[in-house]
Amino acid sequence: MTEKKLGRPRGSANPYRERFCLSQEDINKIHACMDAEGISKTDVILKGIECSPRMWG
């Protein structure tokens, strides 16, 4: 497992931000994935996005 990075990103950081309204159940699922995989919230969401075309298409 790679070491977790701290601080602000340098270089070509993504300039886009989004905000979502989620249920407590969905938040709990995200946190469970974070704990199980040892990754950030952003990485959990990005993994879900990468998996979605296989699930729906």
C-alpha positions in Angstrom: 0.0 0.0 0.0 1.3 3.4 -0.8 1.9 6.0 1.8 -0.9 8.5 2.3 0.0 12.0 1.0 -0.5 15.1 3.2 -1.0 18.7 2.3 -2.3 20.5 -0.8 -1.7 18.9 -4.2 1.0 20.4 -6.4 1.1 20.5 -10.2 -2.0 19.9 -12.2 -4.6 19.7 -9.6 -8.2 19.3 -10.7 -9.9 22.8 -10.7 -13.4 21.4 -10.4 -15.4 20.9 -7.2 -18.9 19.4 -6.7 -21.3 19.3 -3.8 -23.8 16.5 -3.2 -26.7 15.9 -0.9 -26.5 12.3 0.3 -28.4 10.3 2.8 -26.8 9.2 6.1 -26.9 5.6 4.7 -24.9 6.6 1.6 -22.4 8.5 3.8 -22.0 5.4 5.9 -21.3 3.3 2.8 -18.7 5.7 1.6 -17.0 5.7 5.0 -17.1 1.9 5.1 -15.4 1.8 1.8 -12.8 4.3 3.0 -12.0 2.1 6.0 -12.0 -1.2 4.1 -9.8 0.1 1.2 -7.7 2.6 3.2 -8.3 5.3 0.6 -9.7 8.8 0.6 -13.3 9.8 0.0 -12.4 11.1 -3.4 -10.7 7.8 -4.4 -13.8 5.9 -3.3 -16.0 8.0 -5.5 -13.6 7.8 -8.4 -13.5 4.0 -8.1 -17.3 4.0 -8.2 -17.3 6.1 -11.4 -14.7 3.8 -13.0 -16.9 0.7 -12.2 -20.2 2.3 -13.3 -19.9 1.7 -17.1 -19.3 -2.0 -16.5 -22.4 -2.2 -14.3 -24.7 -0.2 -16.6 -23.4 -0.9 -20.1 
